[in-house]
Amino acid sequence: MDIDIDKDVCIGAGQCALTAPDVFTQDDDGYSTVLPGGEDSGSPLLREAARACPVGAITVSETVT
């Protein structure tokens, strides 16, 4: 999976980290970030976490090889 977090849009609400804590966390400034290996976690909650973002800062797409 490709996960993109638009840092210019993110407000640090933390809904992604609450929904999929194995994929997302918040950095020292409170903004969302993907944990190392999060793209490959296979979390069933990944897309739900992206939908939970109140400002739509997270985009999830299939990795094209």
C-alpha positions, 0 to 999 in steps of 0.5 A: 500500500502507498500511504500519503499524509498531506502535512499541509492539511493534517490538523493532528486530530489523531483519528488515524492513530486511534483507528489503526495504531499499528499503522499510524502515530503522531510526531512530536508536533502532533501531526500524523505519520506512518510507522516504519513498516506501516505500509506493509502491515496489512491492517484491515483498518488502514482504509477506515483510518484514512476515512476517519481523518476529519480533513481528508489528509490521508490517501491510501492507494495500491502499490503499482509495481 
